[in-house]
Amino acid sequence: MQPLTEEERKRAFAATRKPEAIRKQRLPVRYHVEDFEVADRPRRFLEAFAAILKHTNYRLALDHYMRVTAKCSRCSVKCQVYVATGDTNDIPCHRSELLLSVYRRHFTVSGVLRGRILGDPGLTDERIQEMADSFYNCTACRRCHFECPMGIDHALITHLGRYILSEIGIVPRALAVSVREQLTGATGNTSAVPVAALKDGLEFLSEEMQEDKGIDIPFPIDQDGAEYLFLPAVSDFLMEGETLMGNAAVFRATGDKWTIGTGYFDGINYGLFYSDHILEQVLQKIRAEAERLQVSKILIGECGHASRSAKFFYPTFCGGKEALPVVNIMEYTHRAWKEGRLKLKPDAISETVTYHDPCNLARSGWVVEQPRELLKAFCTNYVEMTPNRQDNICCGGGGGTVSMDELRPYRTLVGGRMKADQIRATGAKYCVAPCANCKKQLRELVEEHAIDCQIVGLHDLLYKAIIFDSSVPGE
């Protein structure tokens, strides 16, 4: 796809808020839908909703949100989708009300009684379709949560709505196909990478580093008893060789024991976007591989949703207080640098560098300052985007939408419009985006908007800055 010229970009932005332009950009999401009668969907939706309420603690949250929701629309100022479209259907509290109204009507005593007295038929097929379309317009970035005066987590409600829809077979095809291969396919990962291809690719990267650095930098495979089981987004093995080389180089400098397992090597967990059931199944695959190799920690690569799903939900589904600790690769690298076990050239990167906060890492305040401190240690011209950190603007492809190629016009011209303006304003040559989903979205974004900026991972640049000396273990 050819990038827009500057004049075309201006015209596109000027037209963005027009209803006809919004409809054109919002191409329909291709859903994987089970074979059942359309008229049966409301009953199936309510049955799935009831089962989820019975076996989870979502009811507690919905009871609270149902009572305190104010519909004041203050959340709209934080929603980059609404700011771009001006469509009231994109206001977060409006989207949440789509599901809350179903809960209020069908799962509260007052709602059931009122429906009987007034003859309200309740949930309709049209409302189900409206929810499906609305929930996947949202990037689930959770920025609106900070603006809500009542503390309503609209992204949580969006997730629940997607979860219910998935239980009746309404799932974006891109997610359904990837998850099927991950859980039941021959390769066992979302990108269908065979083990033989994995080994060949890692061997090639090691040879590249040997030629470049003059030292052996291996990718350990199936090492029993290593400290860390390394799980990047599996797409890194296909498209992010520079990031992987930076990861391996850090471990070569520190000498810590790590391994990649051939039984399971995919950190991606799309369940975080739409299904707690899928979320648990993927985490159990990680647990099985960790137990097979007898590691003591789980290390997630540069991927926001993979990190969040493991960090916050691995204990829930895989052992509670006894669960293995989960570490993000940037936490590990930062700690090694602070301890003096990783040395960096202070002027390794002279070009202007900026940093994009992946929502799944920064919104909770988890991984925020560590990458910035590292970048400032070897980049001579580091600049910040505004806003940043916990108030960052989403890349525009969050919540799994980046995997839906049919939504690219919507993601780049609507959902990512504010992020494109942010990147352009920095004048940066490199934009560091330590997340597989963010990298894909931002690369499409800078291409679409003709921005002269290269999207890279943190460890892509770190690889250029690491100093290997006689203190390197094994030298």
C-alpha positions as CSV (number, residue, x, y, z in Angstrom):
1,M,0.0,0.0,0.0
2,Q,1.4,3.4,-1.0
3,P,1.7,6.0,1.8
4,L,-0.5,9.1,1.6
5,T,1.0,12.4,0.4
6,E,0.9,15.3,2.8
7,E,-2.1,16.8,0.9
8,E,-4.0,13.5,0.9
9,R,-3.3,13.1,4.6
10,K,-4.8,16.5,5.4
11,R,-7.9,15.8,3.3
12,A,-8.3,12.5,5.0
13,F,-8.1,14.0,8.4
14,A,-10.5,16.8,7.5
15,A,-13.0,14.2,6.3
16,T,-12.5,11.8,9.2
17,R,-15.4,13.2,11.3
18,K,-17.9,12.9,8.5
19,P,-20.3,10.0,9.0
20,E,-19.9,8.7,5.5
21,A,-16.1,8.6,5.9
22,I,-16.4,6.8,9.2
23,R,-18.6,4.2,7.7
24,K,-16.1,3.7,4.8
25,Q,-13.2,3.3,7.1
26,R,-15.0,0.9,9.4
27,L,-15.0,-2.1,7.2
28,P,-17.0,-5.0,8.8
29,V,-15.0,-7.2,11.0
30,R,-14.9,-10.8,9.6
31,Y,-16.2,-13.0,12.3
32,H,-15.9,-16.7,12.8
33,V,-19.5,-17.6,13.5
34,E,-20.9,-21.0,14.4
35,D,-23.7,-22.5,12.3
36,F,-26.9,-21.7,14.1
37,E,-30.0,-19.7,13.4
38,V,-29.8,-16.0,13.7
39,A,-33.0,-15.9,15.7
40,D,-31.4,-18.1,18.3
41,R,-28.6,-15.7,19.2
42,P,-30.4,-13.7,22.0
43,R,-31.2,-16.9,23.9
44,R,-27.7,-18.2,23.5
45,F,-26.2,-14.9,24.5
46,L,-28.2,-14.8,27.7
47,E,-27.4,-18.4,28.6
48,A,-23.7,-17.7,28.1
49,F,-24.0,-14.5,30.2
50,A,-25.7,-16.4,33.0
51,A,-23.1,-19.1,33.0
52,I,-20.2,-16.6,33.2
53,L,-22.0,-14.8,36.1
54,K,-22.4,-18.0,37.9
55,H,-18.8,-19.2,37.6
56,T,-16.9,-15.9,37.9
57,N,-16.9,-12.8,40.0
58,Y,-18.0,-10.4,37.2
59,R,-21.4,-10.0,38.8
60,L,-19.8,-8.0,41.7
61,A,-18.3,-5.5,39.2
62,L,-21.5,-5.3,37.1
63,D,-23.7,-4.7,40.2
64,H,-21.4,-1.8,41.2
65,Y,-21.1,-0.3,37.8
66,M,-24.8,-0.6,37.1
67,R,-25.6,1.5,40.2
68,V,-22.9,4.2,39.8
69,T,-22.8,4.7,36.1
70,A,-23.4,8.4,35.5
71,K,-23.2,8.6,31.6
72,C,-21.6,12.0,32.0
73,S,-19.3,11.3,29.0
74,R,-16.2,12.7,30.7
75,C,-14.4,9.6,29.4
76,S,-14.8,10.9,25.9
77,V,-12.0,13.3,26.2
78,K,-9.6,10.4,26.8
79,C,-10.8,8.2,24.0
80,Q,-8.7,8.7,20.9
81,V,-11.3,6.9,18.8
82,Y,-14.1,9.3,19.8
83,V,-11.8,12.3,19.4
84,A,-11.1,11.2,15.8
85,T,-14.7,10.4,14.9
86,G,-16.9,12.6,17.0
87,D,-19.4,9.7,16.9
88,T,-21.3,9.4,20.1
89,N,-21.4,5.6,19.7
90,D,-17.6,5.7,20.4
91,I,-18.0,7.3,23.8
92,P,-16.8,4.6,26.3
93,C,-19.7,4.9,28.7
94,H,-22.1,4.6,25.8
95,R,-20.4,1.3,24.8
96,S,-20.5,0.0,28.3
97,E,-24.2,0.8,28.6
98,L,-24.9,-1.6,25.7
99,L,-23.9,-4.5,28.0
100,L,-25.0,-3.0,31.3
101,S,-28.5,-2.5,30.0
102,V,-28.7,-6.2,29.2
103,Y,-27.5,-7.1,32.6
104,R,-30.0,-4.6,34.2
105,R,-32.9,-6.0,32.1
106,H,-32.3,-9.7,32.4
107,F,-30.3,-10.3,35.6
108,T,-31.8,-8.0,38.2
109,V,-35.2,-8.5,39.9
110,S,-36.3,-5.0,39.1
111,G,-35.3,-5.4,35.4
112,V,-37.2,-8.6,35.0
113,L,-40.3,-7.3,36.7
114,R,-40.3,-4.1,34.7
115,G,-39.9,-6.0,31.5
116,R,-42.9,-8.2,32.3
117,I,-45.1,-5.2,33.2
118,L,-44.1,-3.1,30.2
119,G,-44.0,-6.0,27.8
120,D,-40.3,-5.3,27.0
121,P,-39.0,-8.3,24.9
122,G,-35.5,-7.6,26.1
123,L,-32.3,-8.5,24.1
124,T,-32.6,-8.6,20.4
125,D,-30.4,-9.8,17.5
126,E,-29.9,-6.2,16.4
127,R,-28.5,-5.3,19.9
128,I,-26.1,-8.3,19.7
129,Q,-24.7,-7.1,16.4
130,E,-24.4,-3.6,17.7
131,M,-22.4,-4.9,20.7
132,A,-20.1,-7.0,18.4
133,D,-19.4,-4.0,16.2
134,S,-18.9,-1.6,19.1
135,F,-16.8,-3.8,21.3
136,Y,-14.3,-4.3,18.4
137,N,-14.1,-0.6,17.6
138,C,-12.5,-0.2,21.1
139,T,-8.8,-0.6,21.5
140,A,-9.2,-1.6,25.2
141,C,-6.4,0.8,26.1
142,R,-8.1,1.6,29.5
143,R,-7.1,5.3,29.2
144,C,-10.8,6.3,29.8
145,H,-10.7,4.6,33.2
146,F,-8.5,7.4,34.7
147,E,-11.1,10.1,33.6
148,C,-14.2,8.4,34.9
149,P,-15.3,10.1,38.1
150,M,-16.9,6.9,39.3
151,G,-13.9,4.7,38.5
152,I,-15.7,2.5,35.9
153,D,-13.4,0.3,34.0
154,H,-14.9,0.4,30.5
155,A,-12.3,-1.8,29.0
156,L,-13.3,-4.5,31.5
157,I,-16.9,-4.3,30.4
158,T,-15.7,-4.4,26.8
159,H,-13.7,-7.6,27.6
160,L,-16.7,-9.2,29.2
161,G,-18.9,-8.4,26.3
162,R,-16.4,-9.9,23.9
163,Y,-16.1,-13.0,26.2
164,I,-19.9,-13.6,26.1
165,L,-19.9,-13.1,22.3
166,S,-17.1,-15.6,22.0
167,E,-19.1,-18.2,24.0
168,I,-21.8,-18.2,21.3
169,G,-19.2,-18.3,18.5
170,I,-18.9,-14.6,17.5
171,V,-15.2,-14.1,17.4
172,P,-13.1,-12.1,14.8
173,R,-11.8,-14.7,12.4
174,A,-8.2,-13.5,12.7
175,L,-8.2,-14.3,16.4
176,A,-10.1,-17.6,16.1
177,V,-7.7,-19.0,13.5
178,S,-4.6,-18.0,15.4
179,V,-5.9,-19.4,18.7
180,R,-7.0,-22.7,17.0
181,E,-3.5,-23.3,15.8
182,Q,-2.0,-22.3,19.1
183,L,-4.2,-24.7,21.2
184,T,-4.9,-27.6,18.8
185,G,-2.7,-27.1,15.7
186,A,0.4,-29.1,14.7
187,T,2.8,-26.3,15.6
188,G,1.2,-25.1,18.8
189,N,1.7,-21.4,18.2
190,T,-0.2,-18.5,16.7
191,S,2.2,-18.0,13.8
192,A,2.4,-21.7,12.9
193,V,6.2,-21.8,13.2
194,P,7.6,-25.4,13.2
195,V,10.3,-26.3,15.7
196,A,12.7,-26.9,12.8
197,A,12.2,-23.4,11.4
198,L,12.6,-22.0,14.9
199,K,16.0,-23.7,15.3
200,D,17.2,-22.7,11.9
201,G,16.2,-19.1,12.4
202,L,18.0,-18.9,15.8
203,E,21.1,-20.5,14.4
204,F,21.2,-18.0,11.6
205,L,20.9,-15.1,14.1
206,S,23.8,-16.5,16.2
207,E,25.9,-16.7,13.1
208,E,25.1,-13.1,12.3
209,M,26.1,-12.0,15.8
210,Q,29.3,-14.0,15.6
211,E,30.3,-12.2,12.4
212,D,29.2,-8.8,13.8
213,K,30.6,-9.0,17.4
214,G,33.3,-11.6,17.0
215,I,32.0,-13.7,20.0
216,D,29.7,-16.6,20.4
217,I,26.2,-15.4,21.4
218,P,24.0,-18.5,21.5
219,F,20.2,-19.1,21.9
220,P,20.0,-21.9,24.4
221,I,17.3,-24.4,23.6
222,D,15.7,-26.9,25.9
223,Q,18.2,-26.3,28.8
224,D,16.9,-28.1,31.9
225,G,17.2,-26.2,35.1
226,A,17.8,-22.7,33.6
227,E,16.7,-19.8,35.6
228,Y,14.5,-18.2,32.9
229,L,12.1,-19.7,30.4
230,F,12.1,-17.1,27.6
231,L,8.7,-16.5,25.9
232,P,8.6,-13.7,23.3
233,A,5.6,-13.1,21.0
234,V,6.2,-15.9,18.5
235,S,6.0,-13.4,15.7
236,D,9.4,-12.1,16.9
237,F,11.0,-15.3,15.6
238,L,9.7,-14.4,12.1
239,M,10.0,-10.6,12.0
240,E,12.0,-9.2,14.9
241,G,15.5,-10.7,14.5
242,E,17.2,-7.5,15.8
243,T,15.1,-7.6,19.0
244,L,16.0,-11.3,19.6
245,M,19.7,-10.6,19.0
246,G,19.5,-7.8,21.5
247,N,17.8,-10.2,24.0
248,A,20.5,-12.8,23.5
249,A,23.3,-10.3,23.7
250,V,22.1,-9.1,27.1
251,F,22.2,-12.6,28.5
252,R,25.6,-13.2,26.9
253,A,26.9,-10.1,28.8
254,T,25.3,-11.1,32.2
255,G,26.0,-14.8,32.0
256,D,22.6,-15.8,33.5
257,K,21.0,-19.0,32.5
258,W,18.0,-18.9,30.2
259,T,16.4,-21.1,27.6
260,I,13.8,-21.3,24.8
261,G,11.7,-24.4,25.0
262,T,10.7,-26.4,21.9
263,G,7.6,-27.8,23.7
264,Y,6.1,-24.3,23.8
265,F,7.7,-21.0,22.8
266,D,4.8,-18.5,22.1
267,G,4.2,-15.7,24.6
268,I,1.1,-14.5,22.7
269,N,-2.2,-14.8,24.6
270,Y,-5.2,-13.5,22.7
271,G,-7.4,-14.7,25.5
272,L,-6.6,-11.4,27.2
273,F,-8.6,-9.7,24.5
274,Y,-11.7,-11.7,24.4
275,S,-12.0,-14.9,26.4
276,D,-11.0,-15.9,30.0
277,H,-11.3,-19.5,28.9
278,I,-8.7,-19.1,26.2
279,L,-6.5,-17.0,28.5
280,E,-6.4,-19.9,31.0
281,Q,-5.6,-22.5,28.4
282,V,-2.6,-20.6,27.0
283,L,-1.3,-19.9,30.5
284,Q,-1.5,-23.6,31.3
285,K,0.7,-24.3,28.2
286,I,3.3,-22.0,29.7
287,R,3.0,-23.8,33.0
288,A,3.5,-27.2,31.4
289,E,6.7,-26.0,29.6
290,A,8.1,-24.4,32.7
291,E,7.6,-27.6,34.6
292,R,9.1,-29.7,31.8
293,L,12.3,-27.7,31.8
294,Q,12.3,-27.1,35.6
295,V,12.9,-23.3,35.3
296,S,12.5,-20.9,38.3
297,K,11.2,-17.8,36.4
298,I,9.1,-17.0,33.4
299,L,10.6,-14.2,31.2
300,I,8.4,-12.5,28.7
301,G,9.9,-10.7,25.7
302,E,9.0,-7.3,24.3
303,C,5.3,-7.7,24.1
304,G,2.7,-5.8,26.1
305,H,-0.2,-8.1,26.1
306,A,1.9,-11.2,26.5
307,S,3.6,-9.6,29.5
308,R,0.3,-8.4,31.1
309,S,-1.5,-11.7,30.6
310,A,1.3,-13.7,32.2
311,K,2.2,-11.2,35.0
312,F,-1.4,-10.6,36.3
313,F,-3.1,-13.8,35.4
314,Y,-0.5,-16.6,35.6
315,P,-0.9,-16.7,39.5
316,T,-4.7,-16.8,39.1
317,F,-4.7,-19.9,36.9
318,C,-1.4,-21.5,37.6
319,G,-0.7,-21.9,41.3
320,G,-1.6,-18.7,43.2
321,K,1.1,-17.8,45.7
322,E,3.1,-20.8,44.6
323,A,3.2,-19.7,40.9
324,L,6.5,-18.9,39.3
325,P,7.4,-15.2,39.2
326,V,6.9,-13.5,35.8
327,V,9.5,-10.9,34.6
328,N,9.4,-8.7,31.5
329,I,12.7,-8.6,29.5
330,M,13.0,-4.9,30.1
331,E,12.8,-5.4,33.8
332,Y,15.6,-8.0,33.6
333,T,17.8,-5.8,31.4
334,H,17.3,-2.7,33.6
335,R,18.2,-4.6,36.7
336,A,21.3,-6.1,35.2
337,W,22.4,-2.6,34.1
338,K,21.7,-1.1,37.5
339,E,23.8,-3.9,39.1
340,G,26.7,-3.1,36.8
341,R,26.5,-6.4,35.0
342,L,25.6,-4.8,31.7
343,K,27.8,-2.1,30.3
344,L,26.6,0.3,27.6
345,K,28.3,2.8,25.3
346,P,27.0,6.2,26.4
347,D,26.9,7.7,22.9
348,A,26.0,4.6,20.9
349,I,22.9,6.2,19.3
350,S,23.2,9.8,18.2
351,E,19.9,10.1,16.3
352,T,16.8,11.4,18.0
353,V,15.0,8.6,19.8
354,T,11.5,8.6,21.4
355,Y,9.6,6.0,23.4
356,H,6.1,4.6,22.9
357,D,4.4,3.2,26.1
358,P,2.5,0.0,25.3
359,C,-0.8,0.3,27.2
360,N,-0.5,-3.2,28.7
361,L,2.8,-2.3,30.3
362,A,2.4,1.3,31.3
363,R,-1.3,1.8,32.2
364,S,-0.9,0.0,35.5
365,G,2.5,1.7,36.2
366,W,4.4,-1.5,35.9
367,V,7.1,-1.0,33.2
368,V,7.4,2.7,32.8
369,E,10.7,4.2,33.9
370,Q,13.0,1.2,33.3
371,P,13.2,1.6,29.5
372,R,13.5,5.3,29.7
373,E,16.5,5.1,32.0
374,L,18.1,2.5,29.7
375,L,17.6,4.7,26.6
376,K,19.0,7.8,28.3
377,A,22.1,5.8,29.2
378,F,23.2,5.2,25.6
379,C,21.1,7.7,23.4
380,T,22.5,11.2,23.2
381,N,19.2,12.8,22.0
382,Y,16.2,11.2,23.8
383,V,12.8,13.1,23.6
384,E,9.4,12.3,25.1
385,M,6.1,12.1,23.5
386,T,3.3,14.0,25.2
387,P,1.2,12.7,26.9
388,N,3.2,9.7,28.1
389,R,3.7,7.0,30.8
390,Q,0.3,6.0,32.4
391,D,-1.5,8.6,30.3
392,N,0.0,7.4,27.0
393,I,-2.0,7.4,23.8
394,C,-2.6,3.9,22.5
395,C,-0.9,2.9,19.2
396,G,-4.5,2.5,17.8
397,G,-4.3,-1.3,17.3
398,G,-4.8,-2.5,20.9
399,G,-7.3,-5.1,22.1
400,G,-6.4,-7.5,19.3
401,T,-7.6,-5.2,16.5
402,V,-4.1,-5.0,15.0
403,S,-4.5,-8.7,13.9
404,M,-7.5,-7.8,11.8
405,D,-6.1,-6.6,8.5
406,E,-9.6,-5.7,7.3
407,L,-9.6,-2.9,9.9
408,R,-6.3,-1.3,8.7
409,P,-8.0,1.8,7.3
410,Y,-9.9,2.3,10.5
411,R,-6.8,1.7,12.7
412,T,-4.5,4.0,10.7
413,L,-6.9,6.9,9.9
414,V,-9.1,6.8,13.0
415,G,-7.8,4.8,15.9
416,G,-4.1,5.7,15.3
417,R,-4.6,9.3,14.2
418,M,-3.5,10.9,17.5
419,K,-0.5,8.6,17.8
420,A,0.6,9.5,14.3
421,D,0.5,13.2,15.2
422,Q,2.5,12.4,18.4
423,I,5.3,10.6,16.6
424,R,5.5,13.3,13.9
425,A,5.8,16.0,16.6
426,T,8.9,14.5,18.2
427,G,10.9,14.5,14.9
428,A,12.4,11.2,16.1
429,K,14.4,9.0,13.8
430,Y,13.7,6.0,16.0
431,C,10.5,5.3,17.9
432,V,11.1,2.5,20.4
433,A,7.9,0.3,20.8
434,P,8.6,-2.7,23.0
435,C,5.5,-4.7,22.0
436,A,4.8,-7.0,19.0
437,N,1.3,-5.6,18.4
438,C,2.5,-1.9,18.8
439,K,5.3,-2.5,16.3
440,K,3.0,-3.8,13.6
441,Q,0.5,-1.0,14.1
442,L,3.0,1.8,14.3
443,R,4.9,0.6,11.2
444,E,1.6,0.7,9.3
445,L,0.9,4.0,10.8
446,V,4.1,5.7,9.8
447,E,3.8,4.2,6.3
448,E,0.3,5.5,5.9
449,H,1.1,9.0,7.2
450,A,4.5,9.2,5.5
451,I,6.4,9.8,8.7
452,D,10.2,9.5,8.5
453,C,10.6,7.4,11.6
454,Q,11.8,3.8,12.1
455,I,9.8,1.6,14.6
456,V,12.2,-0.6,16.6
457,G,12.3,-2.5,19.8
458,L,14.3,-1.4,22.9
459,H,16.8,-4.3,22.5
460,D,17.3,-3.5,18.8
461,L,19.1,-0.4,19.9
462,L,20.6,-2.0,23.0
463,Y,22.4,-4.5,20.8
464,K,24.4,-1.6,19.3
465,A,25.3,-0.3,22.7
466,I,26.4,-3.3,24.7
467,I,30.1,-3.5,25.6
468,F,31.6,-7.0,25.7
469,D,34.9,-7.1,27.6
470,S,37.0,-9.6,29.5
471,S,34.5,-9.7,32.4
472,V,32.0,-11.4,30.1
473,P,31.4,-14.9,31.4
474,G,33.0,-17.5,29.2
475,E,35.4,-15.1,27.5
